[in-house]
Structure formats: C-alpha cells, structure tokens
Amino acid sequence: MRVVIQRVSQSKVVVDAAIVGQIGPGLLVFLGVGQGDGEAEADYLANKIAGLRIFSDDAGKMNRDVREAGGSVLLVSQFTLYGDVRKGRRPAFDGAAPPDVAQRLYLYLASKLREAGLTVETGQFQAHMEVSLVNDGPVTILLDSMKLF
C-alpha cells in the first residue's frame, strides 16, 4: 500500500457536484492498494497515520498527532499511486490491486482509523472525484508499506 499524507487546514471531495467528504484541519490521505496487499499492511498504515507527529505543539515543534491536534482524516482512494512510468510516457497500472480487493482494503483502513479514535470522511471509490485542499505547511509525507515492513 502506498499513501500520500498531506496536513491540511481543510479538504473536500466532490462527485457530480455534490460534496461526499469534507474535513477541517487534519490529514488528507490518498491511498493506493497494490498487488499482494492485505490487512497487515492496512493495520501498519493505520497505526502510522494515526500516530504521525506532524502537528505543531505550543512551542511550534511537530510533536502532536492528528488526534492530539483535534483533526480529522479524509481518506481518498487513488490507484494512480501505482502508476509505473519507467517505460514510455503512459502510466501502466499493473502493480495496482484489482478493484474488489482495493475497495475492501480501503474500507478496512477507514474502519481501522475510526477504531483508533479518529473522525474519518471518505471519497467515493471508483468515482471521478474533484479533491480540493489547503495544504498546511506544506507538509506532505509519503509512505509505502513495502518499504516499511
């Protein structure tokens, strides 16, 4: 699994002119599910996302996690995180998990983040989404479960 995490002051997802997910301060998390990924990778990433100390404390240092900062999570499925452009100019998505597997793990990760005490909003799986955000910092973190285990 791959995630791009952005610390935001606000973010929302719009599908067909309707807001399907929206948060104020917190984390916008783009999730890509790869071939062979399973619940172990999702568990690892849920713990990592919930515990990332990337919010400022009273001294201005990154010492607070999203819960301590009173933030929420907006989780958006993004299979293009597995786009391989090493050959040619058109991305190949052979490394991405099939949609049924990806959706199951996307929902599983959302549930694990909720179990960790976070308020979680989501995008709409397999929809054309318009994602808007105000990046706070900017702070952007990349995680790949294959590089972390």
N, C-alpha and C positions, 0 to 999 in steps of 0.2 A: 504494500500500500504506500502511496505517496500522498503527502499533504503539503499544501502551501497555506501557512497561517499568517494572517495579517491582523495586527492590532488596529482596531477601528474605533472611531467615535460614533459612527453609525453605518449601517449597511442594510440593503434590502434586495429582494429578488422579486422581479415582476415577470409574470407569464400571461400572455394575452391581455395586457393592460390591467391585470389585477395583481396586487401585492400578495405573494404567497408566503413570504417570510420576511421578517424585519426585526432588527435589534438596534439598540442604542450602543453605548460603549461595550466593547467586548472583543471577541475574536471572529473573524470571517475565516472559515476553514474550507478550502477546496480539497476534495477527496478524489483520488484516483485509485481504483482497485485493479490489481494486476493478476495475471495468471498465477494460480497456486496460493493466493492469499486466503486466509481463513480467520477464524475468531481470535486466534492467538495474536495475530498482527493487529487486529482491531483493538483487542484488550490493551496491548502495549501502547498503541497510539492514543487511546482514550486516557490512559494514565499520564502519558506525556503531555497531551494537550491540556488536560485539567490542571496539571502541576507546573506548567511553564511559568517561570517568574519573569514576566516581561512587562509588568505594570509597575509604575513608579510608586515608591513609598513616600513618606513625608519629607525625606531627605533628597528626593529626586532620583534615587537609585532603583534599578529594576529588581525589586525584591518581592513583589506581590504577584500571585497567580490570579486568574480571571475571577475565581470565587471571592478572594480577598478584596479584589477591586470592585466587586459588585456588578460584574459584567455578565454578558450572555454569550452564546455561541450561535452563529449562523452557519450551518453545515450545507455545503453545496457539492453535489456530485459533478465530477469533471474528468471524464475518461481521457480527455486530451492530455492529461498529465503523463500518459503513457505513449504520447506521440514520439515516434522514432524518426529523426530526420538525418540520420547519418548517411543515408544513400538518397540521392536525388533531392527534390525540393518539396515533394508532397509527403506529409507525415504518414507513417504506417502505424497501425494501432494493434498489431499482433500481440503485443505484451499486455493489453488490457483484458480483464476478465470478461466473460460473457455477461450480457445484461442481467440475467436472472441471478447470477452469483453476486454481481456488483450491487444490485439493489438490496439483496438480503444483507450483505455486509455493511452497506450504507445505513440501513435502518438499524442494524445491530450496533454500529458505532454510535449513532444518535442515542440509542437506549442506554449504552454504557456511559455516555457523557451525562445523561439525565440521572443515572444511578449515582454518579459522582457529585450530585447536588447542583448541577448546572441547569439553567434555563436554556433550552435548545430550540431554535427555529430551523427549518429546512427549506431548501429549494424544492423543485418538483423534478423527480427522477425522469430522465429521458425527454425532458421538455426543452424547447428553445427558451432560455432564460436571459433576462437583462439583469445583470448584477451591478448595483451601484454601491460605492463605499467612499467613506472619508477615512483614509489611512492616517492613523495617529502615530506620528513619529517622523518618517515612516518606520514601522517595524514589521519586517517580513521574515518568516522562518520557514525553511524547507526541511521536511522530514521524509525519509524513505525507510520503511520498516526492514527492507533487505539490507540496508547499511547499518542498522541499529541492533539487530539480533546477534 
